[in-house]
């Protein structure tokens, strides 16, 4: 829908607008009001180049879209009934919990094995563990591919499926060949479109899930969903959206907690939402409250960092990882709140 700056377009302006939309197989239908005329775009208005050209015209105030820009991620698309099941748990049917260490220490694997068992006992459905790590400082620990063997051994010992972050195309095949169930796209790569395409292609024929974290500097919700659209468009619809805090940070928190965007996402897309309270607030004592807030806003799940001995962890664990007892209590309370919101009885 084209809204001109004046009450209506001049004949010359209307001709120019008509010529532009015709190039993209669309038509213009004027809608004449008492004091203002607006102009409907009849056809597929999701063509970005067409919209950009129209928005660049000096006499156009704005373009209001009626169609969704997402062909696959939109809640009215053919994927609207798509469901994601991991390890026997279907997202949306129960509160789905991912938990584990920020970074796997290849020199001390027993810490991760013990954490994995504790995560299972606490009630989590999937184990997370960082193999490759994005770091602001090039001299800090960047991860080690040897940690992948530790991650998969922990999976075998516990029976839990696993999630780990991939940062470049070369990581994808290595992780998939090892048996990783869920590939995580971190906040720094949420707008790395070549990586999103590569993941969509690589896992198109595999029953693999993608946990897509919201970029630190992402703006409108549509930008987040569009990143998911890249993955779906290139072959894999098993996408989980993960708010994890944005910039600028809120005083006292690591980031600006964004668990409240969950209902906004659910108005637009069918994709399940799993919130990461650990990176949102960045301090272990704040994580339980943020987790419960996420569930109250309607999250389908949580992704929580946990470690059997956070002070011995590497990466972010010393600051924001929950101990197993706190994790278990948080999961119990979160499941109770989830059931309360859904009107489901527990026990």
N, C-alpha and C positions, 0 to 999 in steps of 0.2 A: 504494500500500500504506500503510494507516494503522497507525501504532504508537502505542498509548495509553500514558500515563504509568503507569497501573496494569496489573495482569495482564490485565484485560479491561475492556471498556466495561460500564457499568450499562445496564439496559434503557432508561432515559430517555436516556442518552447515545447509545446505538445508534439510537434513534428519531430524534434530532436529526441525527445524521450521515446516516442514510438519507434524511431529508427534503431535506437539502442536495444530495446527489448525484443524487437523483431529478429535481430541477429541471434538471439538465444531461444528462438521458437516461442516467444510469448507475445501477448497482446495487451493493450491498454484499454480499460473500461472506466470512463469518467463516472463518478458518483456525485451528482449535483445536489448540494445542500442549500439551505436558505441563505447562508452567508458565506459558504466556502465550498469549493469543489475539491474532492480528493480523487486519486487515480489508482484503481486496482490493477495489479499485475496479474493477468490471467495466464496461467502456465506454471512451470516449475521456477519458483522465485528463489530457490536455494543456490542458484549459480552465483558464486562469490564475485566473479569478474563483472558480471552485469550489475550487481548491487554496488560494487565499488565505483563503477562508472557513473551510476545514477547519483550516488551520495556525493560525488565530486562536482556535480553541477551547481553553479552558484545560486540558482533559484530554488533548489530543493532544500527544505528544512530538515526532513528526516525520512527514512524508510522504515515503516513498521511491517515486520514480517508476520504473515499468518501461518505459513507452513513452518515446520521445524527444520532447522539446518541439519538435523541428524537423520539419515535415512535408516540407520540400523539401531542406534542407541535410544531413539525416541520411544517413549512408552506406548505409542500407538503403532509402532512398526510391527513387522512380521515376527520379530524376536520378543514381543511383549510377554509371551508365555514361557520364554526360555528360563530354565532353572539351572543352578550350578550346584552340583553335589560333590563333596570332597570327603573321602574316607567314610562314606555312609551317611554324612550329615548334609542336608539340603539347606542352603542359605534361605532364610525367610521362614523356615518351619521351626527353627530353634535359634537361640542366640549362638552365633558361631565365634569361637575364640581361637586366635592365633597367639602363641606366646613362646618366648625363648630369648636367648642371648643376642645382644646387638652384634657382637663379633666373636667368632670362634677362635680361641687361642690354640694354634697348632702345637705349641710347646706344652700345654696342659690340657689334654683332651678330656681328662676325667671330670673337670669342672662342667664341661658341656654334657657329658653323659649323665651326670647327676642332675643337672638342670633339666634335661629332657625327661627323665623319669619323674621329677617333681612337677613339671608342666603337665604331664599326663595325669598324675594323681590329683592335680588341682582342678581338672575338668576341661582342659583345652582340647581342641579338635585337631590342631595342626601346630607343628613345631617350626619356629623360625630360627635362623642362624645365619649370621653374616659371613660369607666366604670372601667376597671382594667388597672393599669399602671405599666410598668416595670421601676424600679428605681435603679440607681446605688447605692444610699445610702439606707440602710434598714430602716432608721428612717424617711425618707420622706414619703409623702402621697402616698399610694399604690392603691388608688381607693376604691370604695365601691359598692357592688352589689346593694345597694339601688338606685344608679345612673341609673341602668338599667330601673327602673320604670319611672324616669324622662326623659330618652332618648325616651322611647316608647310613653310617654304622648306628648312630643314635636312632635313626628311623627304623632300622631293623630291630633294634633292642626294644623299642617302645611300641612299634606298629603304627606310629603316627606318620601321616604324610608331611612333607616338608616344604618350606618357603625360603627362598634366598634371592637376594638382589643380583641382577645382572647389569653391567654398566656399558658393555660394548658388544658388538655382534659376535665376536669370538667366544664370549661367555655362554651364549645361548645353547649351542650344540653341546658344549662340555657339560652344562647343567642338565640338559634333557637326556643325554646319553647316560648320565649317572643315575637318573631316575627321579629328579626333582619334580614335584607335583605342581608347585606354584612358582612362577617367575615374578619377582618383584621389580617394578620400575620405580626407582627412587625419585624424590622431589627434584633433584638436579637434572634428571633425564626426562621429566614429564613432558617437555616440549622438544625432545630429541626425536624428530619425526622419522628420521632414517632408522633409528633403533626401534621405534614403534612399528614401522612397516616390517622390519626384519623379524620381529617377534610374531607378528600376525602371519607372515609367510611360513616361518619355521614350525609353528605349532598348529597349523591349520588342520593337519590330519592326526593330531595327537590330543589325547584327553588331558590337556594341560590348562591351568588357570593362570591368569595374569592379575596381580595385585598392583593397581596403578595408583601411586600416591599423587596427591595434589602438589603442583609446583609451588615453591616458596614464594615466587613473585607472580603467580597466576592471578588474573583479575576476575572477570565475569565468570559465572558458573559455566556458561557455554564453552569457554575455553577448556575447561577441565573435561567436559563431556566430549568435546571434539577430539581431544587426545585419545579417548577411548574409542571414538569412531575410527581412527586410523587403524587400531588393532583389529576391530571387527571387520572393517572394509577389506583388510588384507588376509582374512581367513579364520579368525578365532573369536567367537562371541563370549567366551568364558572370562568375562571381565568383572573385576571387583573394584569399585571406586573407594579410595582411601584418603579422606581428609586427615592432615597431620600437622596443621598449624601453618601459618603464613607469615610473611614479613610485612611491616616491621614488627618486631617482637613487642609484647606487652610487658611493662615493668614487672620483673620478678619471674616471668615465664620465658622459656627458651624461644618460643614463637608466639604468634597471636592465635590462641585456640580457635578452631573453626568448626567444632562439632555441630554448631547450630545450622550449618548449611545442609544438613541431611534432609530436612523436609523440602528444601528448594530443589535438591537433586531429584527427589522422588516425584516431584511434580512434573519433571521433564523426562526422566529415563526409568527404564525397568531395571537397570543394573543395581545389584545389591551394594550397600554402603557399609564398609567396615572401617571404623574410626581408630586412629592411632593416638591414644592419649599421651603416650610416653614422649613422643617428639613434640607434641603440642605444648606441653608444659615444661618438660625437661627436668623435672625434679620428682624423685620417687614419692615424696610425701603428698604431692598434689595429684598424682596419677589416679588413685581410686575415685576421687570426686569427679575428675574429668571423664573417667570411664562411665560413671553412672549418668553424668550429664549427657553423654553421647547416646546412651540407651534411651534416656528420657526424650531425646529429640527424634528417636525412631531408628537408630542405627541397627543394622542386621547383625553386626558383630563388632569385635574389638581386636586390635593387634597390640599386645602389651609386651614390653621388654621385661624379662625376668632372669635371675641368676641365683644360684645357690649361695654364692658368696660375692655380692656385688663389688666389694672392695678389692677382690682379686680379679675382677673382670677387666677387659680392655675395651677400647672404644668408649661408648656412652654409658656402659653398664654401671660404673661406680657412682654415677650421678642419678640415673633415672630408672634403673632396673629394680623391680619389686622382688623381695625375698619370697620363697615358695608359700609361706604361711599367709603373707599379705595378698599374694596373687590368688590363692584359694578363696580367701574371704571376699576379695573383689569380684571374682567370677560368680560366687554364690549370690552375692547381693545383686549383681548385674542380671543374672538369670531370673531372680525374683522380680526385679523391676520390669524386665522384658515380658515376663508372664503377666504381670499386673497390667501392663499397657495393652496386651493382647487379650486379656480376660481369660487366660489359661491357668488352670490349677496345677501346682507343682506338688508331687508327692502323693 
